Amino acid sequence: MALGCAAALQAAEPTPVSTLTLITPGNPATTYQLSGHEGQLTASPSPGRDQREQSLPVTVTRWAQTQAEGVTTISVRITAMQTVYFNYSEQLLLDGIRHDDCDFYMPGFWYHKNLRSPKEAPSFHTSDSWQVREDRLSAPLTAIFDQQQGRYYSLERTNTGTDDCVLQNLSGDVILSGHTSVGSVGFANIDGKAALTCSFPYVEAPKRYIRKLTLIDPIRTFQKLEKGQTEEVVWTLRQGEVADYSDLVRQVWENSYTAYAPQPLADAPYANDDEAKDALSPFFIDSYVDKFELKYLSGMTLRCDDCLPHGDYQIGFVGRVLLNAVNGLEYGEARGRKDIVDVVNRVIESHLTHGFGPEGYFLESGNLEHGFFDPVLSIRRQSEGIFAMLYYLRNEQRQGRQHPEWEARIRKVCDNLVALQQPDGSFPRKFTADGKTVDASGGSTPSVTAPLVMAYRYFKKDNRKYLECARRSAAYLEREIIDKADYFSSTLDANCEDKEAALAAATATYYLTLVTTKAEHQHYVDLCRKATYFCLSWYYLWDVPFAQGQMLGDLGFHSRGWGNVSVENNHIDVFVFEFAGILRAMARECNEPRFAAMADVIRSSMLQLMPAPGHMCGIGKAGFYPEVVQHTHWDYGRNGKGFYNDIFAPGWTVASLWQLLSPNRVAEYFAK
């Protein structure tokens, strides 16, 4: 109790500092410092100016109401007495908390200080104070974690709306073309003290992040209010104690889940998994390329408007050639689709003959039209090839079909990877077939753990070797990634904090729970639970608004349940694979019903953009599920908010959704 009282005495009470900025078209903006914390705020007089000149053409009223211990609702109401264009901003200064003692958090966008990200992306490399649009965030909130006192402070937007408007200028002071409900949140260093920040409408500063590795000048937007109109904005301020950064992510996610209460879509498409697979199945036929010795399903660098096959090829990552072939075989046999069975069997057979290099690794990435294969290999794509073919072998084994040549191939790849393991348990992110390290980063290590556990189950003669290697990789994962809450470098087209690293960590530890017992089993459950919260932090708990004319909004798209990608790549996608199944398993293991409920949200939401006759969603062919879904003012090179990039990789989206639609697959693989 004494310690609790001491902590309470040390807790900083945020001090609000409010400003109102007004602009008239064609003139510079004027910023007014507002006085008062409660009731109607007034403008502070500027030195040397007549007090009467400080009267405002609006009334600004602010209330702060305590809802529960550590929870305060802040409401700001702005009413126009004449037509105005306004921006309201607030800083909540945390007196007594040094900015240098803090880590920061904006879910799906900012973790710690974003120091894994390059200076060309939002990070402390560029500035220690940031404010961003709410729709960049999986929950529209910002949080500060005081590491010295073990306390956190979060500020979340409460009254999110459904309006947005097209932005006509990228930077500077911009009068909006219509109504928006999008504000901004962030954090700031105010003379060495930490502060939570928020604005309405949105401010993005000190830079705007508009496309991959492209920062531009900041923006401050202004909302028009006609005489007599009122705009009200509500935020919730929370504070509490947490053990560490992982505990911060957990507690903030639980708070946000309760606050936003995401529900499965009332009109969710394809409630039946088999119907959804039917809708995806045209991909197996329409993506098939047979003009090379190595047959494949073309699923990357395609154009959205025609989806015509391309020479680019990848065994995993964005191509997922082998997993799609295995999925197609399973589907074709179950549905009696001989056309699909014939196609994917040719893919699988050609890989046995032509899909490996002399050292026994998969030929994992290249362009077959140019006859080129990348000599640099990756732990992730090799692992994904193993993953796919072990599912294939297990299914074939159950049907009485044996494939000793494939078994030998997969055992060789597994043995190669075991030999790559470093003394600390990690694996290099990239390497060459002769064993030279190209990228020593251990961030991709968890991608190999699950396939090794699968190999342990399948290759009974060699099982201990693969299991011990998986355990050592998990020890590295625990020590360097989960314990440090530092999930990074899993996606291969970026080197930063990313969702896929968190999902890989959750998957790795989950697979180990399936082959261990007692204390060891519980240990992996505990690790998986930590990684699961971190992974969930990337998945949207709310529906971002779109403007009329932005295709996603016109389609009635809901963002809840979709996941942001990484600090470098600010779009959402359907990267889920086994995660929904992991959520349901962890719900049972940890008695956490919110996990299972969120899995239902993800399942209902991720099938919204299925291209099907009469509902093509801007895609050229049925079943070619979109990839780069641009939900905020950021683009991958083309089109921007409400649309897709013009080039996409449906190979991985189809594979990911297929795993989502096969909820019993993992359990069936590990069943005796």
N, C-alpha and C positions, 0 to 999 in steps of 0.2 A: 504493500500500500504506500509506503514511503517513497519507493522508487516511482510509482505511478504519479504521486503528487508532484514529485520533482520534475517529471517529464511534462506534466500539465503546466507547471510554472514556466518552463522553458519554451512552451509552444508560442510561436509568433502569431499575433493577431494581425491579419492583413489590414493594411491601411489603404483605402481607395484613393486614387488620384484620377479624376475624370476630366476629359476635354471634349469640347464640341467644336467641330470644324464645319464652317458654312462656305458655300461657293455660289456665285452667280455666274451664269454662262459668259465666257469670254473674259473673266476676271480672275485674279489670283485668289486662292482660298484664304480665309481668316480663321485662326484657331483661338478659341476662348478657353482659358482655365476655369473650371467650375468649382465653386466653393460649396461645402456641405456634403454630408454623407447620407442624410435622410430627408425625405420630403422634397420640396421644390429647390433645385440647385440654382445658384446665381453665378453670373460671370464675374470673375475678379477684375477690378479695374487695372488697367495698364498704367504705369508711371507716366505722368505728363499728359494724360488724356482726360477729358471730361467724363465724370461718372455716368452721365446720361448716355454717352456713346456706347456704354457697355450693355445696355438693355438689348435683349435678344428677341428675334421674331418668332421664337418658339418657347414653350415651357418644357423644362426637363425635370422630371420627378423620379426620384430613386428611393426604393424601399429595400431594406435588408431584414429578412425575417428568419429567425432560428426555427428550423423544422424538427431537429433532434440534436443530440450531442454531436458536435463536430459537423453539422450540416446546416448551411444557411442558403436561403433562396434570395437572389438579388434580381430585382425587377427594375427596369428603366423604361419610362414612358415619355415619349417625345410628341408634343402636340404643336402643330403649326398655327400661328396667328396670321400668317400670310404665306404665300408659296415660297418654299425653301428647298435647298438641296443640302443635305446634312450628312455628316459622319460622326458617330459617337464612339469614343475610345476610353478604355479604363485600364489602369494598372492597379493591381492589388499587391502593394509592397509588403514583403515579408520581413518586418523589422527584426533584426537580430540574426538573420540567416544570411550567411555569406554565399554569394553566387558561386564562388570557387569550391565550396563544400558540397555542391549539389549535382545530382544527375537529373535528366529531364526526360519527359515521356509524352509523346503524342501518338496514339495507337495507329499502327499501320504506316507510320511516317518517320517517327523520331524515337530513338532508343539511346539511353545514356547521353552521349554528346555527338553521336553519329560519326565518330572518328574512323570507323571502318570505311566510310564513304569518301570519295575523292573531293577535292576542293571545288570541283565543277558541279557538285550536288550539294544540297543543304547539309551543313555540318559545321562544327566548331572551327574547322579549317578556315572558314570564311567569316563567321561572326559567332559571338556567344549570345546573341539575342535574335529570336525569330518569331514571326507571326505569319500564319498561313490560313487559307480558305478552309472552312470547316469540312467541305466535301472532299478534301484530300484525306480525311481521317476516318478510320473505321468506326470510331465514336467521336463526336465533335467535342473534344476536350483536350485540355493540357494539364500536365501534372509536374510538380517539382518534388524531388526526394532529397531531403536533408540527410546526408549520410552520417553526419556527426551525431545528430540527435535521434535518428531512426524515425523521422516523421515525414509525412507527405502532405501535400496540399494539391488539390485538383479543382479545376474549374470546367464545368461542362455546360454546353448550351442545352437548355431545357425545352424551349418552345420552337423546335425545328419546324419548318414549314415546307410547302410544296412548290414554291415559286422560284424561278431563276430567269435571267434574261441574257441575251447574247451580248458579249462584251466587245465593244467596237475598237478600243485601244488597249494595247498591251501594258503600258506603263504610265506613270504620272498620275495626276488628279483626273479622274474619269467620272463624268456624270453618267449614270446607268441608263440604258435605253428603255427600261421597264422596271417592274418590281422584282426584287429578289428577297428570299428569306435566308440567304447565305451570309453569315458573318465570318469572323476569324477569331482564332485563339492562338496563344503562344506564350513565350516567356522572355524576360528581359533582365539584363544586368543594369541596375540603377545605382550608380556610385558604389559598386561592390556588393550591393544587396540584391537578393533574388526577388523577382516579381512575376506574378501571373499576369497575362495581358489578354484583352479581348476587344473587339471592335464590331460595330454594325453600321452600314454594311461593311464588307470585308476590306481588310488591309493586308497586303503581302509585302513583308520587309524583313531584312534589308535588301533582299533580292527576291525576284519571282523565278520559280523553277518551271519552265514552259515546255521543255522536251529533254530527252536524255542528255545529261551532262551539259545543259545550257541554262545558265542563270542570267537574268536580265535585270534592268532597273526596277525598283519597287513600284507598287500601285496603291493608290488610296481611292476608294470608290464612294460615290455620293448618291443617296436615295432621294428622289423627289417626294415632297409632301405638299399637297395642296392645302390651302387655308381650311382649318377645321379638322384636318385628318390627323390621326394618331398612329404611331408605330410603337409597339411594346416589345422589348427583348428581355428574356429571362435566362439567367445562368444559375447554376447550383455550385456553391463552394463547399468542398469537403476537406476535412483534415483528420488525420489519424496516425497511428503508429504501425510501422511495418518492420519486419526483420531485415529485409534486404530488397534489392531491385526486383527479384523474382516475386517476392511477396507483394511488392507494389503493383506489378502487372496483374497478379491474381486478384488483389482486393479491388483495384480499379475496374477490372473486367466484371467482377461480381456486382459492383455498384452500377456499372453501366448496363449490364444485362437486366437488372431490376428496373432501372430508370427507363430504358427504351423498350423493354418487354417485347422483343421481336417474336412474331408469330409466323408459322408457315403460311404461305399464300392461300387465301381463301379459294382462289380459282387456279390452284397449282396445276400445271400441265403434266400429263403422263403420271398419274398416281400409280399406275402399274409399271413395274420395271421392264417387263417384257415389251410393252408398247413403246417405251422409250428406246429400247434397243432396236426395235423395228425401225424407228425413225432415224437412228444413227446408221443402220446397216448399209444404206447406199454407198457410204464411204468405202467399204471393202471392195466394191466393184469399180467405182468411178475413179479411185485413186491408183488403181493397179497399173504398173509399168512393167512390160515384159520384153523390151527390146535390148536388154543387156543380159549378160550371163547371170548377174546378181539381180533377181527379181525383187521388187519392193513395192510398198504402198507409199505413194508420193504424198507427204503430209507436211511439208515446210516450204517457206518462201513462195507460197501460192498467192495469186491475186484473189481478193475477196469477190470481185465481180464475175470471174469465170471459173475459178478453182481448177484450172488446167494443170496437169502434172508438170513437175519440174525435175531437173536433174539432181537437185540437192537431196542428200540422203543422210539420215542419222539413225543409228541403232537404238538410241535412247534420247534423252533430253527432249528437244522439241519434235524430233521425228518419230520416235517410238515405233519403229517398223516392226520389230519382232513381237512386242506386246499386242499390237493391233492384229498381227497375223494369228497369234494364239487366240485372241478374243474372237476373231472371225471364224476360226475353226470350231471353237466351242459353240458359237451361235449357229453356224451353218449346219452342223450335225444335229443340233437340237431342233432346228426348224425344217430340216430336210432340204436345205438350200445347197444343192450340188454345185451350182455356179460359184458360190462363195467358197465352199470346201475346196474345189479344184484350184481356185486362185490362190488362197492362202497356203495350201499345201505346196504349191510351186514356189512361193516365197520362202517357206521353211526349208524345202529341199535344196533350193539354190544357195541358201546360206550355209548349209552343211558343207557344200562343195567349194563355194567361192567366197564365203563370208569371214574367213579368218586369215590373219597374216602368218608368216612362217614361225613366229615365236608363240603362236597359240592364242593371241588376243583377237577379239572381234575387230574387223575393219569397221570402225565406229562412225566415221564422219567423212563425207566427201561429196564430190559431184561426179556422177557416173557419166554424164554427157562429155565431160572433159577428161574422164579417166583418172581422176585425182582422188586420193585418199589422204587425209591429214595425218602426217607422221606423229603428231602430238596426240596422245591418248589421255583419257580422263577417268578417274576412279568412278565418277558418277555414271557415265554412259556404259562402261564395261559392266558395272554392277546392274544396271537396268537390263542389259542383255541377258545376264545370268538369271535375274529375277523372272523375266518372261519365259525363258526356256525351262526353268525348273517347274513352273506351272504347267507348261506343255508336257514335260516328262511325267509329272505326277498324274495328270489326266490320262495320258496314254497308258501309263502303268495300270491304272484302275480299269481300263478297258481291255487289258490283256495284250497290249501292243508294246513291244520292247524296242528300244533304239540305242543299242550299245555304242554306235558311232557318235551320236549326240551326247551320250553320257560321258564319253571320253573327252569330247571337245569341252564340255562344261567343267569337268573336273580339272582339265588343264588350265582354263581361265581362272578358276578358283585358286588353284595352286600358285599361279603367277601372282595373283593379288596377295595371297598370304605372304609370299616372299617380299612384297613391297612394304609390308608393315614396318613402321619405324619403331625404335626402342621405346618411345613414349606411348605406343599404341595407335598413333595416327597413321593416315595414309596421305601421300602427296596428292594434291588436287589434280595435277597434270604431270605426265611423264612420257617417255618414249619406250618403244617396245624392248629396247636393250637395257632398260632399267634406269635410265638417267632421269633425274628429277628436273622438271621444267617449272613447276609451281609447287613449292613445298608447303603451302598453306594447308592446315589440317581441317579447315571448315567443312569440307565435303566428306569427311570421315564417316559420319553416320549413314551415308548412302550405301556403304558396303556392308553394314552390320546385318541388315535384314536378309540379303541374299546369302550371307554366310550361315545364318541361322537356318535358312531353308536348305542349304547344302548339307548342313549337319543332319537335318531330318531325312534327306533323300539318300545321301551316300553313307550308308550305315558303316561301311568298312573304314571310312575316313572321318567319321563323325567327330571325334574328339578334337582333331586338328582345327576343323572349321569353327567349332564352338569356342575353343580357347581363343582363337583369333578374334571372334566376335566379342568375347568378354573383354579382351584387352582394348578393343576399339571402344567399347562402352565405358571402360575406365577413363580413357582419354576424353570421351564425350562428357562424362560426368565432371571431370576435373577442369577442363578448359572451356567448355561451352555451357553446360547446364548450371554448374555452380557459379560461374561468372556471369550468367545471363547474357551471353555474348554469342548470338546465333548469326553466322555470317558465311558468305562465300560458297553457298551451295549451288545457286544458279550460275550457269557457266558464261552468261553474257554480261555479268556484272561482278563486282568484288566489293560487297557492302553488306549491311544488315538486310536480311531478306526472310520472307515467309517460308521459302522452301527449306532453309536450314532448320527452322523450328519444326516444320513438318517431318523432315528427315530424322530429327532427334526423337520426336514422339514415336515415329514408326520403328526406329531401331530399338528403343527400349521396350516398346510394346511387343515386338517379335520375341525378345528375350524373355518376356513374361510367359510366353507360350511353351517354353522348353525348360523352365526352371521351377523349383518348388520352395516352399517354406520361406526362410528369411531372405534367400536370394531372390525369389519371386517377388516378395514384398518390396525389396530394394528397387527392383526395376519398375514396379508399379509406382513407387514414390517419384522416381526420376521421370517416368512417363507423364505423371500428373503435372509436374513442374513444366515440362516441355509443352504439354497440351495447353496450359493457360497461355504460354507465350505464343503458341501457334494461333490460338483463338484471338489474340490481340490484333491479328491482321484481318480478321473476318468482320464484315460490316454488320453492325447492330441496328442500323437505321437506313432509311431510304433517302438518298440524296435527290434534290430536285433538279429538273431539267427545264429548259425553255422550249416554248412551242417552236417546232421546226428542227429541233435536235432529235434525231431519229429515235434514240433510246427512250426519250420522254414520250414521243408520239406513239411508241409501241406499248406504253404503260409499264416500262421496265422498273423493277424494284431491285435496289442494290443490296438489301439485307441478305446475308448468307453468302455473298461473294467475297473473295479475299483480295486485298491489295497485294502487290507483288514484292516490291523492295523499295529502299530509299531511292535508288537510281531510276526505277521504273514505276511511275505513279499511275498505273492503270489497274483495273481489277480483272480477274479471270476465274476460271473454274478449276484451278489446281487444287484437287482434293484427294484423288486416289483412295487410299484406305482410311483417310482421316475421319470420315463419318463413322466408320466401324470402330475405330479407336475410341472416339467419343462415347459411343454406346458401351463399349467394354469398360472404359474408365468410369462411366456412370455407375456400372454395377460394382466394380472393384472399390470405388471411393465413396459410394453412396452419394453421388452428386447428380441429381436429376437434371440440373441445368445443362450438363454435357449432352445428354440424350435429346433434350428439347432443342438445343442448338443444332444437333445433327439433323433433326427434322426440318428446321428452318433452311439449312444448307441444301438438303435434298429437294425441298419444294421449290427453292428459288433458282437453282443452277440450271434448270432445264428450260428457262423462259425463252431463250433465244435459239431454240431448236429450228434450223431451217427445214421446212417441210412445205409441200405444195400448198399455196394459199397463205403461207406464213413464213416467207423466206428470210425475213429479218435482215435484209441487205446483203445476203450471201448468194453466190451464183448457183450452188448445187445443194440439194437436200442432203442432210446428214453431215455436212462439213461445218462442224460447230465453230462459231467465232472465237477469237483468241484475245486480241488486244481491245478490250472494252474500255473506252475512254470516258470516264464518269466525272472528271473534274477538268479544270482548264489546264490541261497538259496533253501533249500528243507525242506519238512515237515517230513522228515525221510527217504525218498527213492527218488532216480532217479535224482533230480536236474533240472537245467535249460533246458527248451525245452520239459519237460515231466510232467506227473502227479505224485502225491504220489500214492502208490499202493492201498491205502484204501481211499474211498471217500463216500460222502453223497449226492446222487442225489435227495433225497427227497426234499431238499430245492431248489436245482437248477431248478428242474421241476416246482415247485410252483412259484418261482421267475419269470421265463420266461413266465409262464401262465398269471401272472398278467400283465407283459409287453405286452403280446399279447391280452389283454382284456382292451383296452384303455377307453372303456365307462363304465366299471364296477362301478367305484366310483360314477360317476354322476348318473347312474341309481339307485344305492342304495339310494341316498339322494333325488331323484326326488319324488315329492309329488304324 
